[in-house]
Amino acid sequence: MNETIKVVGYARFSSSMQREESITAQKRYMMMYAKRNIMEVIDWYCDEAKSAKTVNRPEFQRMINDAKNNPEFKAVLVHKTDRFSRNLSDSIQYKKILEEYGVQVIFVNERFENNPESHLLYHIMGSVNQFYNENLAREVMKGLKENAYQCKFTGGRPPLGYDVDKDLKLVINEKEAEAVRLIFEMSAEGYGWRNNRQA
């Protein structure tokens, strides 16, 4: 009878705009893989709303440290390569670090064997993931600039005294505007942040 292999799972989603179910879905795929391959998932490392541009992610770093100090698990399950990292050099480096600790990295939805073809494919996938990340940043910036050119609000909290309409235009919030006008009037009269009149 085959011995059960102890493994851990790493899951990540990159934006607070994504739903938490993204983590749940990744875990489900990993659990299915573990069950088929006689594995026991003994721990989870989940980074929520963390970008994969860098490896400065709390749970990712905890996983690396545990792999170094805790020989109990023999593999890390990851849904896809882009959940591990979207930086090619980081992806290669940290996969190698884990392997040096005796921990295999298994991508349950992208299979890589121990042969030259799979090594090449892993590098290609890493390059594709990095391109996606860099291109997305460029496209987001392009959209923000276009909104600015059209005098549209680019996001965040509107300044005091304004609301954002359906066309992303700033419109005066009359109730808040009263406070803004009072602030300017008091400033013009010499009042400062210490709430006293300057001599």
C-alpha positions as CSV (number, residue, x, y, z in Angstrom):
1,M,0.0,0.0,0.0
2,N,1.4,3.4,-1.0
3,E,2.3,5.8,1.8
4,T,0.4,9.1,2.0
5,I,2.5,12.0,1.1
6,K,2.2,15.1,3.2
7,V,1.9,18.3,1.3
8,V,0.8,22.0,1.7
9,G,-1.2,24.2,-0.6
10,Y,-0.5,27.8,-1.7
11,A,-3.3,30.0,-3.0
12,R,-3.4,33.6,-4.0
13,F,-5.6,36.3,-5.5
14,S,-4.2,39.6,-6.5
15,S,-6.9,42.2,-6.1
16,S,-9.4,43.3,-3.5
17,M,-11.9,43.5,-6.4
18,Q,-11.7,39.7,-6.8
19,R,-13.9,37.6,-4.7
20,E,-12.7,35.4,-1.8
21,E,-14.2,32.4,-3.6
22,S,-11.1,32.5,-5.8
23,I,-9.1,31.1,-2.9
24,T,-11.8,28.5,-2.3
25,A,-11.8,27.4,-5.9
26,Q,-8.0,27.0,-6.0
27,K,-8.2,25.0,-2.8
28,R,-10.9,22.7,-4.3
29,Y,-8.7,21.9,-7.3
30,M,-5.7,21.2,-5.1
31,M,-7.8,18.9,-2.8
32,M,-9.0,17.0,-5.8
33,Y,-5.5,16.5,-7.0
34,A,-4.2,15.5,-3.5
35,K,-7.0,12.9,-3.2
36,R,-6.2,11.4,-6.6
37,N,-2.5,11.2,-5.8
38,I,-2.7,9.8,-2.2
39,M,-1.6,13.1,-0.6
40,E,-2.6,14.7,2.7
41,V,-2.8,18.6,2.7
42,I,-1.5,19.5,6.2
43,D,-1.5,23.3,5.9
44,W,-2.6,26.2,3.7
45,Y,-0.8,29.4,2.8
46,C,-3.2,31.9,1.3
47,D,-2.3,35.5,0.3
48,E,-5.4,37.6,-0.2
49,A,-5.3,40.7,-2.4
50,K,-1.6,40.4,-2.9
51,S,0.1,40.9,-6.2
52,A,2.5,38.3,-7.6
53,K,4.9,41.0,-9.1
54,T,7.1,40.3,-6.1
55,V,7.6,37.6,-3.5
56,N,7.0,40.1,-0.6
57,R,3.8,38.3,0.4
58,P,3.4,37.3,4.0
59,E,2.0,33.8,3.4
60,F,4.4,33.0,0.6
61,Q,7.3,33.9,2.8
62,R,5.9,31.9,5.7
63,M,5.7,28.9,3.3
64,I,9.4,29.4,2.3
65,N,10.5,29.6,5.9
66,D,8.4,26.5,6.9
67,A,9.9,24.6,4.0
68,K,13.4,25.5,5.2
69,N,12.7,24.7,8.9
70,N,10.0,22.0,8.8
71,P,10.8,18.8,6.7
72,E,7.3,17.4,7.4
73,F,5.8,18.3,4.0
74,K,7.4,17.1,0.7
75,A,5.5,19.2,-1.8
76,V,3.7,22.5,-2.3
77,L,0.5,22.3,-4.4
78,V,-0.3,25.4,-6.5
79,H,-3.3,25.8,-8.8
80,K,-1.3,27.4,-11.7
81,T,2.1,29.1,-12.3
82,D,0.6,32.6,-12.2
83,R,-0.6,32.0,-8.6
84,F,3.0,31.2,-7.6
85,S,4.6,34.3,-9.3
86,R,4.2,36.6,-12.2
87,N,7.9,37.4,-12.2
88,L,10.0,35.0,-14.3
89,S,13.2,35.3,-12.2
90,D,11.3,34.9,-8.9
91,S,9.4,32.0,-10.2
92,I,12.6,30.2,-11.2
93,Q,14.5,31.2,-8.1
94,Y,11.9,30.2,-5.5
95,K,11.0,27.0,-7.2
96,K,14.7,26.1,-7.1
97,I,15.0,27.2,-3.4
98,L,12.1,24.9,-2.4
99,E,13.6,22.0,-4.3
100,E,16.9,22.6,-2.5
101,Y,14.9,22.2,0.7
102,G,13.6,18.9,-0.6
103,V,10.1,20.3,-1.4
104,Q,8.6,19.8,-4.8
105,V,6.4,22.4,-6.4
106,I,3.4,20.9,-8.2
107,F,1.1,23.0,-10.4
108,V,-2.1,20.9,-10.4
109,N,-3.6,22.6,-13.5
110,E,-0.3,22.8,-15.5
111,R,1.7,19.6,-15.6
112,F,5.5,19.8,-15.8
113,E,7.6,16.6,-16.0
114,N,11.3,16.3,-15.2
115,N,12.6,16.6,-18.8
116,P,14.0,19.4,-21.0
117,E,10.7,20.0,-22.8
118,S,8.9,20.7,-19.5
119,H,11.8,22.9,-18.3
120,L,11.4,25.0,-21.4
121,L,7.6,25.1,-21.0
122,Y,8.0,26.3,-17.4
123,H,10.2,29.2,-18.6
124,I,7.8,30.1,-21.4
125,M,4.8,30.1,-18.9
126,G,6.8,32.3,-16.6
127,S,7.6,34.7,-19.4
128,V,3.9,34.8,-20.4
129,N,2.8,35.5,-16.8
130,Q,5.3,38.3,-16.5
131,F,4.2,39.8,-19.8
132,Y,0.6,39.7,-18.7
133,N,1.4,41.5,-15.5
134,E,3.5,44.2,-17.2
135,N,1.0,44.7,-20.0
136,L,-1.9,44.9,-17.6
137,A,-0.1,47.7,-15.7
138,R,0.5,49.6,-18.9
139,E,-3.1,49.2,-20.0
140,V,-4.4,50.4,-16.6
141,M,-2.2,53.5,-16.8
142,K,-3.4,54.1,-20.3
143,G,-7.0,54.0,-19.1
144,L,-6.2,56.4,-16.2
145,K,-4.5,58.9,-18.5
146,E,-7.4,58.8,-20.9
147,N,-9.9,59.5,-18.1
148,A,-7.7,62.4,-17.0
149,Y,-7.6,63.8,-20.5
150,Q,-11.4,63.7,-20.5
151,C,-11.5,65.4,-17.1
152,K,-13.0,62.3,-15.6
153,F,-12.4,61.0,-12.0
154,T,-9.7,58.4,-12.0
155,G,-10.7,56.5,-8.8
156,G,-10.4,56.6,-5.0
157,R,-12.4,58.8,-2.7
158,P,-13.7,62.0,-4.2
159,P,-12.3,65.2,-2.7
160,L,-14.4,66.9,0.1
161,G,-17.1,68.9,-1.6
162,Y,-17.5,66.7,-4.6
163,D,-19.4,63.6,-5.7
164,V,-18.8,61.5,-8.9
165,D,-21.7,61.2,-11.3
166,K,-22.5,58.3,-13.7
167,D,-20.2,59.8,-16.4
168,L,-17.3,59.9,-13.9
169,K,-17.4,63.6,-13.7
170,L,-16.9,65.5,-10.4
171,V,-20.0,67.4,-9.4
172,I,-20.4,69.7,-6.4
173,N,-21.9,68.2,-3.2
174,E,-23.7,71.3,-1.9
175,K,-23.8,70.1,1.7
176,E,-20.1,69.3,1.9
177,A,-19.3,72.4,-0.2
178,E,-20.5,74.6,2.7
179,A,-17.8,73.1,4.9
180,V,-15.2,73.7,2.1
181,R,-16.2,77.3,1.7
182,L,-16.0,77.9,5.5
183,I,-12.5,76.4,5.6
184,F,-11.4,78.8,2.8
185,E,-13.1,81.8,4.5
186,M,-11.5,81.0,7.9
187,S,-8.1,80.5,6.2
188,A,-8.4,83.9,4.5
189,E,-9.2,85.5,7.8
190,G,-5.9,84.1,9.3
191,Y,-7.1,81.0,11.1
192,G,-4.6,78.0,10.8
193,W,-4.5,74.4,11.9
194,R,-4.0,75.5,15.5
195,N,-7.4,77.2,15.4
196,N,-6.1,80.7,16.3
197,R,-6.0,84.0,14.4
198,Q,-2.5,84.9,13.2
199,A,-1.2,88.3,14.3
